[in-house]
Amino acid sequence: MTVTDEACAARPGGADPEGARVAAALARDLDEGFAALYEAYRDAVFSVALRLCGRWAEAEDLSAEAFLRAYRALCGYERERIAALRPRAWLLAILTNVWRNGLRSAARRPAAGPIEDAPDPPDPGEGVEDAAARRETGRELAVLLARLPHDQRAAVVLRHVVDLPVAEVAAVLGMPEGTVKSHVSRGLARLRALREQGRPHRRGREEEGGIR
């Protein structure tokens, strides 16, 4: 069993109401269970991917790669090993590993589009005004998150954007809970500082627009 498997094996704690059902479905029938895994966690996986990389197309690629690697891994697992998994933590651990690996080779890839172009996932039920306000907030958050160190960014996204318990964030990132808490605390403090630094510039633009 790998370190990731051990961290993501079933144990007390963590709020993942779908976990037991999905793990049982996977252990019973891999293909049907994988469909259940995808339906249960596709939104969470894409949300994390989008906040980690800041770009819609790249988040889609990260999500697809994570699910592909998950399926390949499951094909080599024994039934007992599958039944012991915490699916959400295990899947997000795969995603963050794919993201980290991509960062190492980023210098060899062409430059991507500006991070401000990354919108939030659409909500068909919300109004135009709410969607516009959320889009602006999402862009601001994406820009600020991109300025955090990688470990802080991942910890903040998992803890406060996806709202995972600290224990599950620790499992996903392969870190002690104390280290996760430190990354989250420092990341939030840096986000607040970065946001305060940007406010005078935004106020100046708003006042200039008002004069016109």
Buried (B, 14 or more C-beta within 10 A) or exposed (E): EEEBBEBBBEEEEBEBEBBEBBBEBBBEEBEEBBEBBBEBBEEBBBBBBBBBBBBBEBBBBBBBBBBEBBBEBBEEBEEEBBBBBBBBBBBBBBBBBBBBEBEEEEEEEEEBEEBBEBBBEEEEEEEEEEBEEBBEEBBBBBBBBBEBEEBBBBBBBBBBBBEBBBBBBBBBBBBEBEBBBBBBEBBBEBBEEBBEEEEEEEEEEEEEEEEE
